[in-house]
Amino acid sequence: MVSITIDGQTLEVEAGSTVLQAARRLGIDIPTFCYLKRLPALASCRMCLVEIEGLRRLQPSCATAVTDGMVVRTNTPLIEETRSSMLDMLLANHPLDCPICDKGGECELQNMVMAYGPRESRFRDDKRVFHSEDIRLSPVIIMNVNRCIQCQRCVRMCEEVVGAVALGTIEKGMDTAVTGFEGSLASCDQCGNCVEVCPVGALMSFPYRYKARPWDLTETDTVCPHCGTGCQLTVGTRKGEFMRVRSKWDEGVNRETLCVRGRFGLDFVASRDRIKRPMIRRDGALVPVSWDEAGDYLRRRLSAVEGKAAAGLASPRLPNEMLYQFQKLMRTALRTNNIDCSSRWSTPFDTLGPLLAGFNSRAPLDDVIGNDCVLVVGGNVTEENPVTEYLLRDGVRRRQTGLLMLSARPSRLDADAKVVVRVLPGGEAASLAAVVTGLAAAVGQALPADVLAGIDATIGKPAAETGIDGPDRLATALKEGRSVTVLVSVDLLRSPEARATLQQINNLLQVLRLLGKGLAMQFLFDRANQMGAWDMGVLPAALPGLRAVTDDVARTTLARNWGAEIPSEPGADLDAILELCVGGRIGALYIVGTDPLIAYPDRDFVTRALGGADLLIVQDAFLTDTAGLAEVVLPAAGYGEETGTFTNNEGRTQTVRKFREPAFEARSNLAIFDFVAALRNQALRPSTQGEIFDEIARLVPAYQGLTRDGLGADGAFTKAVPTPPVARFFTPPPVPAAADRLMLITGDCLFHNGYLSERSDTLNTVANDPYVVMSAQDTAQLGLSDGDQVIVRSAQGELTAQLKIDRRFPKGLVFVPENYRALRLNGLMRRGEYPCPVEVQKVHASLEVDRASRIWRGV
C-alpha cells in the first residue's frame, strides 16, 4: 500500500493505482473524456490534468501511477484555466445543435462546459464541417462526424473489448474522422457499445433517433432476457411505450457493454404477434373467448382426461417464481413429475446432476475467468454469449489468462486462444478422455495409486495413440496452470453423446482436483434462466434444489410445506413425454412460454406428438406454431410485464422488473397458474411473486438467506451446496469416425437466438437473410460460390438459403442457424440423430422458376 494526499485528504491505495482512481475513492471529481474504466489509459483528451508536487508540468491523472507520499492538487487556477482552454478548443469546431441532438440532456461535453468551460469562446473562424448530413453506418448506428471530439472511446471499445475492429480513424490532426471500413459497418456486431460510450452525439442509435428526450423517459433497471450471461440493462419507456435500452458501467456482470440482442432486441415486447384473448378450438379453428368461458371449457376438458397422465413443459426464459410455481402446480394439482424445461434436447440429469452438485461454481464470472487457464468446451461463445466473450477477451489480454478452446465450430475467440482444438461434433468426449489420460500420464506420481489404476482401467490408451489431434497440447497447458476454469456450452447437449461428454468433463475435473488445481466450472447457457429452471426443479427426476424426486426427506419437506403429496416416481423428460403423446397415453399436455414445434429436432415427430395428446394447453405471450395446434390458448404476460428473478450462468440471482402493463387481456403467469389450479379445486399458496421468492429462499438450499431487498443492483449469489463429487471414472466412447458425407449442425447466431429475437423488428432488420455456412474446401469441390442460393437436403426434408463460405470452418460440416422460423430447420432432422447427414446443391434458375410457379399455383 502507498499513501497519497489529494486536495488535503490522505488515502492509502494499492501500489499501481492511478491518481484518478485514488481521487474517485475520495469522492473527488476529475473530468475525463477519453478514459474508460475497463480500458487502458490513453491520456489524449488532457481533461484530467492535475498538479503533482515536485513535477513542473501538469500530469494526466488517468495515466499517472501513485507513489508513496505523493501530494496532488486537482482544482488550482492553472488546472481550471487548462480545462477551460481544452473545452474551448473542442467547441471551436463542435456544432451548436443541442436542441436536435439525441445526446442533449445527457451529453458529457455539455455537462463539462457547464462545469468547467469558458463563458465565451475565443474562436471566431467558421466551424469545420466533414459532412452536411448524418451518415447511416448500419441499420442501427448513425453518425454525425462533426460532433466527434476524438476521444477514441468507440474505436477502442470496438477493438479491445468487442473484438470486432469495425471502427477506425482516417486522416490526422483536426481532420481526423472516425468511420467504418469504406464508410460502412457491414462487418460489425451492431452491438451499439460505441453508441453507449460516445460522450457526445457523434454516434447515435437509429431506432431511438428523435423519439424522446432523456427527461421524458421512465427508466427501469432490469436484466436481459436473451441469454444466460445475465447482463444488467436499463429500459427507457415514454408513456408506457418502449423507447430504448442502455447500460451502466458500474453495475452488472456486463460492465456497461451489451450485445446486439440486448441493446436493440427488446422491441419484441411490442410484437404484433401477441395473443390478445383466451382461445379455444371449435370446429378445427381457434376462437377468441372470455376468461370465464375458457375456464368453463378447460374445467370440463381436464375432468374428461383425468384418468390419464399429465405432462408439462416450461420455458427457461420464465422467472424463477413462475417456474417454481409451475412445477408445484404440476406435481400437486396435476399429480405428475412429467415435467421438463428444455424444448431442444433431453437433459441427461443422471450425469448432469452430480456434475452440478460436485463442481459447479456459483461465483462471479470475472473471478473464475481470472484463473490461470480457462477451457471452453463446445459451442460458439461469440454467438451464444457475446458479453461473456468480451470478458474472456479481457481476461486474455489484460490478465494473461490462458484460453483453451475445444469445439466443433470456430469462433472469434480462437484468435485470442493459447490452444484451439477442433473436434467432430460428438467427439468432445473422446478428446476430453485423451486430455485426462495425458494429465494422468504426465504427472501420475501426484495421484494416488488406486486412482491411477482406475484411470488405466477406464480411460484407455494415452492421447498420443488415440489419433485425436490436439488434446496433448490441452493437457500440457492444464498441467502448467495452478488454477483452472472449465466453461461448458450447453450446445453439447444436442448430441446423442451428451451423457458421455458430461462424464468425461467429470473425469477431467476429478483429476484436476486430485492434482491440487484450483477449480471452477460453469455452464454457458444460451437461455436467460436455464440455471434457475434447474434450481427450481422443472425436471422429471429432480425437485427444487436439484434434490432427487426419490429423496424421501426432500419430498416430505416440500409436501408438508405445499400441503399436498408429491409423486415419488421420477417422471418422463421431454423426449419421453412426446413418445407417450404419440402412444396416446398423455391426457393433458401443458406448455408454457416455449415452442417445441420450432425448437425440437424432429418437426414431424413433435407434430404427431402434439396431435396425440388428448388436451393441449398452451400458455404464452405470442401466437407460436405450437399455440396454433392447441385446444386451449391462455394469453400470458411477457418479459417486462411482470416482476421476478433470473439466476444467471454464474449463479447470481437478479431482479427482472416490470416496465409495462400486460398487453390486451393477458394475465400474469402466476395468476394463470392460480386459475388452472382452481379448476382442479386446488389452491397454490403462496401465490404472489414476493411470497414465492421468500418460500424459495426458505426451502431451496442454494437460495437460503436471500432476501428481495438484499438483491440490490448487482443481484446476490446463490450458494454452492457442498456435495461429494462422484468418485468414479467413466469409460469414454470410441473416437467417432469422420463421416463420408456432409453433416448438418446447428446453434445460435449473433442476431437471433429464437422465440424472442425473431419477434424483434430491429433484429430482423439487422440480421442477414437465412444462411448456410460451409468450408472453402467443400464449396470448391461442389462448385459453389459465396452468396449462392443452395438447397440443403436430408432424408426428412430440405431448405433453401444463401451460402456463406467461412475459411475457418471445418471440412465436412454444414451449419444452419436454428433460429430462423421460416426455414423450419428441424424439419430436416430426426430425433436421436445429430449431426444430420445432408446433401448441398446450388439452386439453378430453372428450379427457382419452377418453385415460384408451384408456390403461385398453391402447390
Disulfide bonds with the S-S distance in Angstrom:
none
